[in-house]
Amino acid sequence: MPARIFNLDESGLSTVMKPCKVVCEKGRPVASQVARERGNHMTFVGIVNAAGHGFPPVFIIARKKMHADFQRGTTPGTTVLLQANGWMDHECFVQTLEHLHKVSYSSMENKILLIMDNAECHMSIHAAEYAIQHGIVIVTLPPHTTAKLQPLDVSVFGPFKSVLRSIQDDFKLSNTHVPITEHMLPEMACKAWDKVCNVTNITNGFRATGIFPVNRNIFPDDAFAGAEVTEQAPPDDDDDLPQTLAAPLTPSSLEPDQPQPGPSGIGRMSPAFFASAASTPEAAPQPRQTPTPTASSPPILDVTPEAVQPYPKAPPRPAARGRKKIRACILTEDEEALDQLREKEKKKAAREEKKRRSEEKKREKKREQEARQAAKRRRRSEPVEASSSDEEAADNPALCDDSSEYSDEFAEELEHDAATYPFVQKEPEVGDFVLVQLVFKGKRSEELVHFVAKVISLEEDGRLQLDFLRIKSPLLKDTFHFPAIGDVDSVDRSRVLGVLTVSTGTTQRQANLIKVLPPLRDFNMH
């Protein structure tokens, strides 16, 4: 029955639409306004049946939280869905089928026929299973045919958009400084939908598509002809075509006595034509008359513009790759199509699981990095009591010797450097930063090295407990920082050259940096 044949389709709406045309005096300001902003987008889902009834629509709005103004002034029974981009997706389509089931009272005993396109957002196994369980038989249309086969596209959406534009124009004229928002658009769309959803418009759409009443011959043969630009010849049937159709028409294929088109499209006359024209005596001008072909006159040029300059041809499309699209079928009864949907759902679940694991690894790595940074900050803020220098000295053959015995050459360098650098004239105390000089004993030679250290404690035997820093910039030799693993050791007082003048960073990023003033350029800093 026509009351059980439904058509469903989406259409995009915007708060800023193309204004209607107006009639005004030339040169005078037009009594219409055009908004400068791009506007907010939402999706409108229309539902009609072959009996001429329009049903409450579905709106898909790009919001995350529902607002009561979205349903203010709408048709009773209207459903508002929320989606991140305001587009139809698999989840929204399942909710749209729930809305259709509610307004059509479909059941396994009283099924309905739903005709729709096979868009990707419609093709999900969850939607197909819901339709099977609630008595909705889905028939999908072939791709690129909805302009001819879908009643909503044929006779409903066109008047609907025109009426909606007029409603928006009337609102802008009455409310000059009030912009149209997505809270107002559902109410305006419902007013336009109720106005155009009459029996005449809807039944004309079903009749023009041949759905109801059923008319298999509604479309003439020329409606199935391919476009000249994109049409491709069958690859295996070229030999069966006549030679005149298989080969393109060129100027050389014309008869020699006929005028032939030149490169610019102007007819090029044959030698026989010029010979006959030269033998004709010059006559007085006569009124223009329609020429009549005779045996002695040349034939009339009959060449189409297509023969002179053929239409451009699009190259063949590359082989299809990626996912396989579902052909037009009865979706709820085609097992092959349902198997494709199940396989697609499995692949989608596998991709989501892989993505979830990847994001979980990133979060775990970030947590570990934050934990390491927190531990580093705690180590820098708390004094380290344990000393690991004695254990490292047993394993490392090249060590720094803090004994007071060193060569005369080193003594001269020590006295020179200590005399020229402006140390603070005071004895080292707990919390001071000092310059320490050690002898690095290698396998073949010895080297005098210097470190910046912080005094942790003063021992009774005259030694100092120091926390050694590392140089940040070997070129500048003025910025130092504490290492990730604290380097604490006891050093003889004679190895301390003097107390340094230091400053700390002023920002949070530079809080762990120690700057020595002036720079220690005359020392072998490490």
Secondary structure, 3 states (H helix, E strand, C coil): CHHHEEEEEEEEEECCCCCCCCCCCCCCCCCCCCCCCCCCEEEEEEEEECCCCECCCEEEECCCCCCHHHHCCCCCCCEEEECCCCCCCHHHHHHHHHHHHHHHCCCCCCCEEEEEECCHHHCCHHHHHHHHHCCEEEEEECCCCHHHHCHHHHHHHHHHHHHHHHHHHHHHHHCCCCCCCCCCHHHHHHHHHHHHCCHHHHHHHHHHCCCCCCCCCCCCHHHHCCCCCCCCCCCCCCCCCCHHHHCCCCHHHCCCCCCEECCCCCEECCHHHHHHHHHCCCCCCCCCCCCCCCCCCCCCCCCCHHHHCCCCCCCCCCCCCCCCCCCCCECCCCHHHHHHHHHHHHHHHHHHHHHHHHHHHHHHHHHHHHHHHHHHHHHHHCCCCCCCHHHHHHHCCCEEECCCCCCHHHHHHHHHHHHHCCCECCCCCCCCEEEEEEEEECCCCEEEEEEEEEEEEECCCCEEEEEECEECCCCCCCEEECCCCCCEEEEEHHHEEEECEEEECCCCCCCCEEEEECCCCCCCEC
